[in-house]
Amino acid sequence: MDRIAVPALAAAGPEKLIARQDSTVAIVAFVGLAAALVLLFPFPPVLDYANHYARIWLLSGGIGEQPFPKIYAVDWNRTFTNVGIDVLATWLGPLVGADRLARALLFLAIVLPPLGAIGLHRALFGGRYHWQTAMLSLGWCATMIGGFINFQIGLGMALGFACVDLRLQGGNPTLLFAWRLAAALLLTVMHIFALAFYMAIVCGLEYSWRIDIVRSKAGLMRLAGRLVLALGACVLPPLALYLHTAALPNAGGNGLGLAWNDDVVLIVMNLLSAITTYVPVVDVVLVLPLILICTRAIRAGDIRMHAGLAVAACGLLLLSCVSPRHMLGTGWISWRFPIMMALVAMAMVCPFANLTRRHALLLALVINLAVFGRTGWVGWNWWLAQEDVAALETALKRVPAGAAVLPLGHEPERVNGLSHSNRHFAWGLDTFRHLPTLAVPFSHAFVPTLFTAKGKQPLSVLSPWSEIAVPEGNLLSIGVLSCPTMMQQYRDFTPYLSDWRSRFDFVLVANADIPDRYVGTVMPAGLTQVEDAGFAKLYAIDKAVPAEPFAIPAGCATAL
């Protein structure tokens, strides 16, 4: 239904009592603040960003610098989706530079999803309501802090394309079909989940404002026909690209590689990924006022809702609960749907459109405090991380070009508090995992964990380097070098650990200023420390295996 209830103020009071709302200033301020953060902090604590940066640098021309022509190759037949930033790196990187392009893409990943939701909201409700400012809060979520840049940009594109779709609906059906073909093609190239999001929004918009459309058999048949045409247009481009490339992500020969959120706690945690950044408690506190605004508006009867998008949001909620956490070598699949649901849910409602000037100012104050409080919280963590980035850069200065670097880390006993809140996000996941891949652009060195997954990236590793490379990798504890059981446990997933002394020149340790939970600061014999920068330590490897047997640290027993 179009409106839950007619607000008393709108029904009884004169129109002059209803304040004019305008969210434009807050939106411009948020966009400016996001741009400032990206400019001030070149390598923020965003999980995948450093890895993407290294690949962008290679595709922008770095692959032609020594020693990389012998290490990497570009093959666009490896994939047909999830390559938006790779295409831009190839086309624009040589013109604008890898650093500028990478920062621009990070900026777009932050601002495009909420701006897309705001654009859709304005198209639906025809105003600049303060509620649109609240949508800016969704610029910060687990997929953003996780560095899912293609995915984030794709969400914003999907919402923007949906605004165009809304304008074309009811017009020339041939033009609408052609538009959806073009939109689906662009979204498929950017990220396949962005296409799925677009399809969900389009279906919701086709459903229209009122829920009683399903009560008429004729109306239901017309709706079904429109949905079939819409979905058909969206499915054709990815199907054609798939038939051309036939490259899908895989789980390294482990079949589907399924992992599920199989209990209530995991499902709730997964749903909270729509708002989670570095410390979940802080995020919940700062988002709670926005939730209370909606509940208060429902009680006051001053809220409008788009029924079709409500159905779409419910479908995305269901997918959030039942989708696998990992599949086909792709992690955190289930994270993709809660942020989709949240964006649609905020775009589909318009609470408190009819307020007096005093109440409108109060509403704007609460929303702005919540939104910019979250942005300030993120900025604080980005500022904290710069000391760690500087330490890593100091260590990498000691790495000569052409060297092979083995990245490891100290796994803490427990996640630290606010003093190092930037080092972890969501529920204890590290944000520094991919920082060692900066050895590629900074030192012209090889790192085994650069993103080169078939079906997701066009970059591949040449032989013999491919023998010690993985398409995607974690940052393992230094204990793997001293604990035989841990080494055996990870050997199948990390082939670069086999004969690591002879294949690598340096060990780069991240999070080194916090003792490792298994072995503390103990390193095996044959490693010489050449740089201690606090957060990052660099060790040179003596390729001659020590003759004497080494003692196994007592902490290795806890790694079983």
Phi, psi and omega per residue, in radians:
M1 nan 2.715 -3.005
D2 -1.243 -0.665 -3.095
R3 -2.477 2.358 3.136
I4 -1.150 -0.759 3.105
A5 -2.746 2.772 3.096
V6 -1.513 2.057 -3.094
P7 -1.109 2.481 -3.088
A8 -1.048 -0.651 -3.119
L9 -1.090 -0.759 -3.139
A10 -1.226 -0.544 -3.062
A11 -1.404 -0.657 -2.991
A12 -1.882 -0.615 -3.019
G13 -1.471 2.753 3.076
P14 -1.191 2.728 -3.066
E15 -1.084 -0.491 -3.097
K16 -1.161 -0.302 3.104
L17 -1.311 -0.352 -3.102
I18 -1.470 2.040 -3.082
A19 -1.296 2.560 3.059
R20 -1.441 2.142 -3.120
Q21 -1.699 2.536 3.130
D22 -2.601 2.068 -3.104
S23 -1.716 0.061 -2.979
T24 -1.080 -0.792 -3.099
V25 -1.058 -0.775 -3.141
A26 -1.130 -0.668 3.140
I27 -1.140 -0.787 3.122
V28 -1.092 -0.709 3.127
A29 -1.105 -0.723 3.134
F30 -1.134 -0.787 3.133
V31 -1.062 -0.739 3.106
G32 -1.123 -0.692 3.135
L33 -1.181 -0.706 3.090
A34 -1.089 -0.721 3.107
A35 -1.112 -0.690 3.129
A36 -1.121 -0.720 3.125
L37 -1.080 -0.757 -3.125
V38 -1.157 -0.642 3.139
L39 -1.276 -0.668 -3.067
L40 -1.331 -0.585 -3.016
F41 -2.104 1.667 -3.015
P42 -1.130 -0.547 3.138
F43 -2.296 1.408 -3.123
P44 -1.248 2.887 3.100
P45 -1.301 1.220 3.107
V46 -2.081 2.001 -2.849
L47 -0.786 -1.074 -3.003
D48 -1.503 -0.112 -2.962
Y49 -1.056 -0.785 -3.110
A50 -1.082 -0.658 3.112
N51 -1.169 -0.755 3.070
H52 -1.092 -0.704 -3.138
Y53 -1.024 -0.795 -3.133
A54 -1.087 -0.701 3.135
R55 -1.224 -0.687 3.077
I56 -1.051 -0.705 3.127
W57 -1.091 -0.748 3.125
L58 -1.128 -0.805 -3.090
L59 -1.251 -0.355 3.122
S60 -1.438 -0.004 3.118
G61 2.348 -0.282 -3.115
G62 -1.112 -0.426 -3.125
I63 -1.127 -0.321 3.112
G64 -1.491 -0.110 3.137
E65 -1.601 2.543 -3.133
Q66 -1.172 2.458 0.133
P67 -1.730 0.293 -2.900
F68 -1.214 -0.452 3.066
P69 -1.037 -0.395 3.119
K70 -1.634 -0.068 -3.059
I71 -1.946 -0.739 -3.016
Y72 -2.141 2.706 3.031
A73 -2.459 2.737 3.124
V74 -1.939 2.181 -3.123
D75 -2.368 1.835 -3.087
W76 -1.309 -0.129 3.070
N77 -1.395 -0.086 -3.124
R78 -1.283 -0.374 -3.045
T79 -2.766 2.846 3.075
F80 -2.259 -0.068 -3.135
T81 -2.417 2.928 3.140
N82 1.147 0.466 -3.062
V83 -2.100 0.314 -3.102
G84 -0.995 -0.877 -3.107
I85 -1.252 -0.459 3.084
D86 -1.198 -0.720 3.100
V87 -1.105 -0.795 3.136
L88 -1.123 -0.648 3.105
A89 -1.102 -0.680 -3.140
T90 -1.224 -0.714 -3.086
W91 -1.425 -0.830 -3.005
L92 -1.748 -0.437 -3.092
G93 -0.923 -0.829 3.136
P94 -1.117 -0.391 -3.101
L95 -1.524 -0.764 -3.040
V96 -1.828 -0.249 -3.107
G97 1.665 2.535 -3.073
A98 -1.119 -0.696 -3.077
D99 -1.138 -0.830 3.128
R100 -1.088 -0.736 -3.121
L101 -1.146 -0.765 -3.132
A102 -1.077 -0.739 3.121
R103 -1.166 -0.693 3.116
A104 -1.086 -0.703 3.131
L105 -1.178 -0.681 3.079
L106 -1.100 -0.751 3.099
F107 -1.035 -0.810 3.131
L108 -1.116 -0.625 3.116
A109 -1.106 -0.511 3.129
I110 -1.373 -0.866 -2.914
V111 -1.611 -0.470 -3.035
L112 -1.116 -0.759 -3.138
P113 -1.040 -0.887 3.124
P114 -1.166 -0.626 3.107
L115 -1.135 -0.649 3.073
G116 -1.105 -0.734 3.115
A117 -1.133 -0.678 3.103
I118 -1.122 -0.763 3.108
G119 -1.045 -0.731 3.117
L120 -1.156 -0.707 3.133
H121 -1.086 -0.753 3.133
R122 -1.161 -0.632 3.103
A123 -1.159 -0.595 -3.105
L124 -1.412 -0.772 -2.967
F125 -1.847 -0.156 2.988
G126 1.148 0.662 3.104
G127 -2.794 3.050 -3.128
R128 -1.936 1.043 -2.996
Y129 -1.210 2.687 3.128
H130 -1.069 -0.450 3.133
W131 -1.039 -0.493 3.115
Q132 -1.122 -0.547 3.043
T133 -1.077 -0.648 -3.139
A134 -1.062 -0.538 -3.122
M135 -1.139 -0.394 3.112
L136 -1.084 -0.422 3.127
S137 -1.055 -0.469 -3.119
L138 -1.383 0.028 2.959
G139 -1.146 -0.348 3.140
W140 -2.004 2.000 -3.114
C141 -2.709 3.076 -3.071
A142 -1.124 -0.647 3.135
T143 -1.225 -0.482 3.064
M144 -1.274 -0.867 3.139
I145 -1.192 -0.436 3.045
G146 -1.300 -0.183 3.089
G147 1.364 0.499 3.109
F148 -1.408 1.274 -2.930
I149 -1.177 -0.843 3.089
N150 -0.986 -0.780 -3.113
F151 -1.095 -0.825 -3.110
Q152 -1.099 -0.816 3.106
I153 -1.086 -0.680 3.110
G154 -1.076 -0.650 3.087
L155 -1.061 -0.799 3.124
G156 -1.105 -0.715 3.091
M157 -1.075 -0.752 -3.122
A158 -1.059 -0.752 3.131
L159 -1.178 -0.700 3.089
G160 -1.126 -0.751 3.100
F161 -1.120 -0.570 3.120
A162 -1.151 -0.567 3.082
C163 -1.105 -0.738 3.076
V164 -1.134 -0.749 3.126
D165 -0.994 -0.729 -3.125
L166 -1.077 -0.685 3.132
R167 -1.198 -0.583 -3.078
L168 -1.440 -0.354 -3.135
Q169 -1.098 2.389 -3.104
G170 1.543 -0.094 3.111
G171 -1.752 -2.476 -3.130
N172 -1.173 2.039 -3.086
P173 -1.161 -0.520 3.113
T174 -1.183 -0.748 3.102
L175 -1.109 -0.718 3.128
L176 -1.104 -0.745 3.134
F177 -1.122 -0.745 3.128
A178 -1.121 -0.708 3.112
W179 -1.074 -0.761 -3.125
R180 -1.158 -0.598 3.047
L181 -1.073 -0.814 -3.125
A182 -1.140 -0.774 3.131
A183 -1.085 -0.740 -3.135
A184 -1.124 -0.649 3.120
L185 -1.116 -0.832 -3.138
L186 -1.115 -0.723 -3.126
L187 -1.208 -0.629 3.100
T188 -1.086 -0.757 3.127
V189 -1.116 -0.703 -3.123
M190 -1.218 -0.981 3.127
H191 -2.939 2.309 -3.062
I192 -1.114 -0.531 3.110
F193 -1.256 -0.463 3.059
A194 -1.143 -0.663 3.067
L195 -1.115 -0.758 3.108
A196 -1.047 -0.676 3.109
F197 -1.125 -0.779 3.111
Y198 -1.037 -0.752 3.138
M199 -1.087 -0.698 3.123
A200 -1.124 -0.743 -3.137
I201 -1.159 -0.782 -3.125
V202 -1.060 -0.741 3.100
C203 -1.072 -0.712 3.102
G204 -1.120 -0.716 3.122
L205 -1.191 -0.647 3.083
E206 -1.137 -0.558 3.123
Y207 -1.080 -0.548 3.078
S208 1.452 -3.077 -3.025
W209 -1.226 -0.627 -2.921
R210 -1.815 2.487 -3.096
I211 -1.437 -0.316 -3.076
D212 -1.351 0.111 3.084
I213 -1.105 -0.468 -3.098
V214 -1.396 -0.112 -3.129
R215 -1.437 -0.281 3.121
S216 -1.783 2.219 -3.133
K217 -1.101 -0.728 3.132
A218 -1.134 -0.747 3.121
G219 -1.125 -0.660 3.128
L220 -1.165 -0.682 3.119
M221 -1.162 -0.708 3.099
R222 -1.115 -0.714 3.106
L223 -1.087 -0.773 3.139
A224 -1.068 -0.711 3.121
G225 -1.115 -0.743 3.127
R226 -1.119 -0.696 -3.132
L227 -1.174 -0.682 3.119
V228 -1.095 -0.773 3.124
L229 -1.124 -0.728 -3.132
A230 -1.125 -0.829 -3.124
L231 -1.183 -0.622 3.104
G232 -1.091 -0.756 3.107
A233 -1.101 -0.621 -3.097
C234 -1.348 -0.476 -3.077
V235 -1.466 -0.474 -3.050
L236 -1.052 -0.838 -3.112
P237 -1.057 -0.862 3.123
P238 -1.124 -0.570 3.107
L239 -1.131 -0.771 3.132
A240 -1.121 -0.727 3.124
L241 -1.170 -0.668 3.124
Y242 -1.111 -0.756 3.132
L243 -1.135 -0.426 -3.139
H244 -1.441 -0.651 -3.044
T245 -1.847 -0.616 3.137
A246 0.915 0.768 3.131
A247 -2.189 2.006 3.098
L248 -2.088 2.677 3.043
P249 -1.042 2.637 3.084
N250 -2.328 2.986 -3.093
A251 -1.824 0.605 3.095
G252 1.147 0.637 3.119
G253 1.444 0.176 -3.125
N254 -1.799 0.531 3.136
G255 1.210 -2.486 -3.137
L256 -1.230 -0.436 3.135
G257 1.087 0.777 -3.034
L258 -1.343 2.413 2.959
A259 -2.441 2.405 -2.979
W260 -2.069 2.722 2.878
N261 -1.508 1.556 -2.895
D262 -1.814 0.362 2.961
D263 -2.560 2.944 -3.019
V264 -1.083 -0.710 -3.119
V265 -1.076 -0.788 3.138
L266 -1.140 -0.631 3.122
I267 -1.161 -0.757 3.111
V268 -1.101 -0.770 3.095
M269 -1.054 -0.669 3.124
N270 -1.139 -0.734 3.121
L271 -1.106 -0.623 3.141
L272 -1.240 -0.182 3.107
S273 -1.071 -0.330 3.112
A274 -1.135 -0.350 -3.099
I275 -2.229 -0.064 -2.971
T276 -1.398 2.348 2.992
T277 -2.095 -1.814 -2.990
Y278 -1.684 -0.702 3.086
V279 -2.253 1.920 -3.024
P280 -0.953 -0.638 -3.111
V281 -1.079 -0.742 3.118
V282 -1.083 -0.753 -3.127
D283 -1.105 -0.775 -3.128
V284 -1.083 -0.750 3.140
V285 -1.060 -0.717 -3.074
L286 -1.394 -0.321 3.108
V287 -1.660 -0.402 -3.092
L288 -0.936 -0.738 3.117
P289 -1.008 -0.594 -3.140
L290 -1.200 -0.639 3.089
I291 -1.176 -0.708 -3.132
L292 -1.149 -0.551 3.089
I293 -1.050 -0.782 -3.138
C294 -1.137 -0.786 -3.134
T295 -1.132 -0.650 3.108
R296 -1.185 -0.661 3.129
A297 -1.147 -0.658 3.100
I298 -1.103 -0.770 3.122
R299 -1.130 -0.611 -3.136
A300 -1.405 -0.201 -3.132
G301 1.316 0.297 3.140
D302 -1.946 1.280 3.129
I303 -2.691 2.396 3.052
R304 -1.970 2.642 -3.071
M305 -2.522 2.408 3.048
H306 -1.551 1.998 -3.020
A307 -1.119 -0.713 -3.118
G308 -1.097 -0.759 3.101
L309 -1.198 -0.503 3.057
A310 -1.107 -0.706 3.077
V311 -1.117 -0.746 3.112
A312 -1.075 -0.727 3.128
A313 -1.110 -0.673 3.101
C314 -1.134 -0.689 3.082
G315 -1.097 -0.721 3.107
L316 -1.185 -0.587 3.058
L317 -1.105 -0.744 3.112
L318 -1.076 -0.788 3.114
L319 -1.099 -0.597 3.102
S320 -1.066 -0.581 -3.077
C321 -1.494 -0.508 -2.989
V322 -1.930 -0.172 -3.101
S323 -1.290 2.637 3.131
P324 -1.220 2.664 3.098
R325 -1.308 -0.701 3.111
H326 -2.369 2.542 3.091
M327 -2.893 2.463 3.074
L328 0.931 0.751 3.087
G329 1.244 0.196 -3.134
T330 -1.982 2.211 -3.084
G331 -1.605 2.679 3.017
W332 0.952 0.804 3.030
I333 -1.068 -0.714 -3.081
S334 -1.170 -0.306 3.064
W335 -1.199 -0.382 -3.004
R336 -1.230 -0.545 -3.000
F337 -1.453 -0.620 3.107
P338 -1.060 -0.692 3.131
I339 -1.224 -0.603 3.023
M340 -1.045 -0.833 -3.128
M341 -1.047 -0.766 -3.100
A342 -1.131 -0.726 3.128
L343 -1.104 -0.775 3.118
V344 -1.160 -0.713 -3.106
A345 -1.105 -0.672 3.138
M346 -1.317 -0.546 3.137
A347 -1.337 -0.379 -3.009
M348 -1.521 -0.206 -3.093
V349 -2.079 2.661 3.043
C350 -2.328 1.576 -3.133
P351 -1.465 2.585 3.036
F352 0.913 0.961 3.050
A353 -1.410 -0.252 -3.057
N354 -2.167 1.678 -3.084
L355 -2.365 2.678 2.960
T356 -1.232 2.902 -3.112
R357 -1.025 -0.736 -3.113
R358 -1.133 -0.763 -3.131
H359 -1.245 -0.575 3.091
A360 -1.148 -0.693 3.103
L361 -1.143 -0.686 3.108
L362 -1.126 -0.741 3.101
L363 -1.069 -0.799 3.134
A364 -1.078 -0.693 -3.135
L365 -1.101 -0.815 -3.124
V366 -1.099 -0.797 -3.117
I367 -1.133 -0.770 -3.125
N368 -1.151 -0.661 3.090
L369 -1.093 -0.723 -3.137
A370 -1.169 -0.814 -3.062
V371 -1.196 -0.870 -3.080
F372 -1.372 -0.348 2.979
G373 -1.137 -0.745 3.091
R374 -1.155 -0.694 3.122
T375 -1.145 -0.705 3.074
G376 -1.120 -0.648 3.093
W377 -1.097 -0.775 3.093
V378 -1.112 -0.767 3.123
G379 -1.048 -0.674 3.094
W380 -1.041 -0.794 3.134
N381 -1.177 -0.623 3.088
W382 -1.153 -0.657 3.105
W383 -1.160 -0.730 3.115
L384 -1.038 -0.633 -3.035
A385 -1.256 -0.299 -3.048
Q386 -1.168 -0.516 3.067
E387 -1.133 -0.666 3.101
D388 -1.180 -0.716 3.129
V389 -1.112 -0.726 3.115
A390 -1.089 -0.669 3.109
A391 -1.120 -0.723 3.122
L392 -1.124 -0.746 3.131
E393 -1.089 -0.659 3.097
T394 -1.086 -0.760 3.141
A395 -1.160 -0.683 -3.086
L396 -1.217 -0.347 3.094
K397 -1.123 -0.354 -3.126
R398 -1.584 0.001 -3.122
V399 -1.661 2.114 3.131
P400 -1.347 2.731 3.107
A401 -1.063 2.462 3.120
G402 1.513 -0.065 -3.136
A403 -1.320 2.732 3.044
A404 -1.839 2.164 -3.033
V405 -1.951 2.219 3.079
L406 -1.680 1.959 -3.118
P407 -1.523 2.273 3.063
L408 -2.422 3.099 -3.129
G409 -2.638 2.941 2.983
H410 -1.636 2.101 3.089
E411 -1.582 2.003 -3.039
P412 -1.253 2.748 3.089
E413 -1.099 -0.709 3.076
R414 -2.574 2.719 3.124
V415 -1.179 2.261 -3.083
N416 -1.257 2.924 -3.096
G417 -1.381 -2.595 -3.013
L418 -1.154 -0.376 -3.112
S419 -1.131 -0.507 3.081
H420 -2.268 0.664 -3.083
S421 -1.122 -0.382 -3.134
N422 -1.214 -0.331 -3.033
R423 -1.423 -0.154 3.127
H424 -2.460 2.678 3.102
F425 -2.467 3.055 -3.102
A426 0.893 -2.009 -3.075
W427 -2.109 1.145 3.050
G428 1.530 0.096 3.096
L429 -1.313 2.389 -3.085
D430 -1.331 2.542 3.079
T431 -1.699 -0.184 -3.046
F432 -1.705 0.128 -3.010
R433 -0.963 -0.681 -3.025
H434 -1.791 0.064 3.115
L435 -0.980 -0.659 3.133
P436 -1.045 -0.349 3.118
T437 -1.182 -0.190 3.051
L438 -1.173 -0.178 3.028
A439 -1.072 -0.419 3.136
V440 -1.154 -1.021 -3.140
P441 -1.337 -0.561 -3.045
F442 -1.389 -0.693 -3.041
S443 -2.032 -0.043 -3.053
H444 0.960 0.763 -3.123
A445 -1.985 2.866 3.131
F446 -1.643 2.372 3.042
V447 -2.247 2.335 -2.995
P448 -1.322 -0.146 -2.983
T449 -1.900 0.317 3.075
L450 -1.138 2.457 -3.109
F451 -1.125 1.981 3.112
T452 -2.472 0.638 -3.047
A453 -1.293 2.234 3.053
K454 -1.121 2.326 -3.069
G455 1.664 -0.197 -3.125
K456 -2.322 -0.470 3.132
Q457 -2.342 2.550 3.127
P458 -1.450 -0.143 -3.102
L459 -1.466 2.354 3.103
S460 -2.259 2.771 -3.131
V461 -1.793 2.297 -3.123
L462 -1.477 2.734 3.049
S463 -1.287 2.522 0.094
P464 -1.554 0.002 -3.096
W465 -1.127 -0.477 -3.134
S466 -1.094 -0.363 -3.137
E467 -1.208 -0.386 -3.129
I468 -2.138 0.570 3.125
A469 -2.200 2.627 3.036
V470 -2.198 2.582 -3.100
P471 -1.156 -0.526 3.093
E472 -2.624 2.468 -3.083
G473 -2.599 2.721 3.041
N474 -1.637 2.986 3.072
L475 -1.742 1.768 -3.053
L476 -1.341 2.756 3.089
S477 -1.158 2.596 3.057
I478 -1.074 -0.302 3.119
G479 -1.058 -0.357 -3.127
V480 -1.121 -0.418 3.137
L481 -1.422 -0.373 -3.066
S482 -1.942 -0.288 -3.063
C483 -1.883 1.873 -3.108
P484 -0.997 -0.675 -3.119
T485 -1.164 -0.667 3.114
M486 -1.186 -0.712 3.098
M487 -1.036 -0.757 -3.140
Q488 -1.153 -0.625 -3.118
Q489 -1.133 -0.651 -3.044
Y490 -1.740 -0.154 -2.999
R491 -1.013 -0.705 -3.104
D492 -1.179 -0.522 -3.106
F493 -1.594 -0.358 -3.099
T494 -2.277 1.366 -3.087
P495 -1.056 -0.326 3.136
Y496 -1.199 -0.211 3.091
L497 -1.329 -0.371 3.129
S498 -1.175 2.177 3.101
D499 0.959 0.773 -3.045
W500 -1.118 -0.506 -3.112
R501 -1.118 -0.673 -3.071
S502 -1.511 -0.365 -3.053
R503 -1.660 -0.349 -3.103
F504 -2.055 2.738 -3.139
D505 -1.820 -0.514 -3.088
F506 -2.438 2.667 2.934
V507 -1.949 2.138 3.103
L508 -1.867 2.093 -3.057
V509 -1.895 2.160 3.082
A510 -1.750 2.775 -3.100
N511 1.045 0.537 -2.982
A512 -1.308 -0.206 3.134
D513 -1.500 0.042 3.059
I514 -2.127 2.215 -3.076
P515 -1.013 2.499 3.075
D516 -1.253 2.475 -3.066
R517 -1.164 -0.388 -3.072
Y518 -1.716 -0.803 -3.004
V519 -2.197 0.155 3.140
G520 1.160 -2.027 3.093
T521 -2.045 0.229 -3.075
V522 -1.277 2.265 3.056
M523 -2.055 2.616 -3.138
P524 -1.173 2.823 3.118
A525 -1.092 2.684 3.104
G526 1.596 0.113 3.079
L527 -1.978 2.222 -3.139
T528 -1.964 2.133 -3.138
Q529 -1.245 2.192 3.134
V530 -1.969 -0.221 3.089
E531 -2.756 2.291 3.047
D532 -2.171 1.777 -3.119
A533 -1.870 0.339 -3.129
G534 1.543 -1.645 3.137
F535 -1.068 -0.589 -3.084
A536 -2.113 2.355 3.042
K537 -2.212 2.516 -3.124
L538 -2.122 2.285 -3.140
Y539 -2.133 2.357 3.002
A540 -1.512 2.452 -3.080
I541 -1.698 2.214 2.981
D542 -1.448 1.944 -3.016
K543 -1.229 -0.182 3.041
A544 -1.448 2.067 -3.123
V545 -1.112 2.295 3.134
P546 -0.987 2.395 -3.112
A547 -1.262 -0.656 -3.078
E548 -1.425 2.507 3.085
P549 -1.195 2.527 -3.133
F550 -1.767 2.658 3.140
A551 -1.371 2.407 3.119
I552 -1.433 2.137 3.136
P553 -0.998 2.547 -3.103
A554 -1.088 -0.537 -3.115
G555 -1.155 -0.262 3.138
C556 -1.077 -0.449 -3.122
A557 -1.097 -0.506 -3.124
T558 -1.369 -0.159 -3.129
A559 -1.498 -0.076 -3.110
L560 -1.239 nan nan
